Amino acid sequence: MRAIIVWFRQDLRLADHGALSAAVGAAGRVVPVYVHAPADEDPSAPGGASRWWLHQSLAALGRALTAAGSTLVLRRGPSGAELARLAAETGADAVYFNRSYEPGLVARDAAVCAELAAVGIGTETFGGNVLLEPGTLLNRAGEPFRAFTPFWRAAQAQLEALAPAAAPAQLPPLSAGTPPGLPLEALELLPRIRWDAGLAARFAPGEAAALGRLEDFLEGSAAGYPEGRDRPDEPGTSRLSPHLHFGEISPRQVLTAIRSLDLGPGTAARRRGTAAFLREIGWREFAHHVLWHFPRTPEAPLDARFARHEWRSDPAALAAWQRGKTGFPLVDAGMRELWHSGWMHNRVRMVVASFLTKNLGISWREGARWFNDTLVDADLASNTLGWQWAAGCGADAAPYYRIFNPVLQAERFDPERAYLRTWLPELARLPDEWLHRPWLAPAEVLGAAGVRLGTTYPAPIVDLMASRQRALETYARGRTEGPAARAPR
């Protein structure tokens, strides 16, 4: 009876899983395995918040496989060596897996395939956690798209044929001779000092939770998504990003759920909302395609004029930004939300990224590294695209002169001050008039609210107007002096 190993990676689900479906159809025995090999994945290795999510997601996947009649085998070590060892132990003659598209993982997978071939083990790969295979969508000149709108227009023309596969109803059990895998705790994914209570309070990882969250979003806040997605004080977003990153749900499943939605009452609003949400799935897709074509962008700007950009080295300012102690309430609220919960509202992500790169003049790479370590949805493609967008040096980048003012952004998108009061309790007693700009509040107002600038809450670490002008001058100088070249592939 033929045995095939199914190597789970960033696809921790049973439905719409090409490798799993193919293995079930081709073999009498299927051996599901997850190999924890962070050394193989650098610089894509997950940070602390993502490791917490991974632990919970693997636990959920293990339960789902058990319910389907199988078992998730956990291993730790170099991927190729562990897969070869498992093949020898189970008599498997092939390893099936879904493709990854991050540069480090692409190189790792090629090496694993060669290593397995050397010992007579075949490999077969299947489409990964994207709508369309990176490399298959090019512009009329045969080049990669560098702007989102034409990319998404071309992509949408190819989406009609996409349909997710159902999860196997039953999986064959592992043979009695299959060596047991490691216990999940042996992967040491959870923090030794348990700072993760905020993550556990907000999120429920796993395939079932992902499907439930999608359903709740489509039936609930999707109709108001075009406006609600910009309000950090309201639950207007889907919060599906970590589920998508870990492959607990596929973008094809999201697309199909939107298409099959019974719009019912308020049809026009729900149609507009789901179209706007699908466009955000398109941005995720665009990020993966850009990373595929330009694999050096996690470290190198896509716009090569920024290779010599005058970024500032300011460890004290960077630390203040990371800890949410810049003296600008919206920036600080966002950074504290991130530290506490492993997540940050997208509107606030844009504001804190603009503040770091434009007002503080610190490289986008520093921000990307911090997000990678603290976000539960730390996705290399989306993180890279987002930070280069904010810095003005990437694909479809914001114009260099676009600098988000954290005061104006807070006034517009947190009009009731609820978001600020949630994450900045030391400012909660300030009147609405001053909560967005406490440094301008009269002394008697600060005193009545129990606020002492520089003690209970920091004074601003930078002058907004002066730093904005400095950024404009620096960016303008770089754009005129640097070569208008593209980043090497």
Beta strands, then each sheet from edge to edge (+ up, - down):
strand 1: 3-8
strand 2: 29-36
strand 3: 73-76
strand 4: 94-98
strand 5: 122-126
sheet 1: 3+ 2+ 1+ 4+ 5+
end
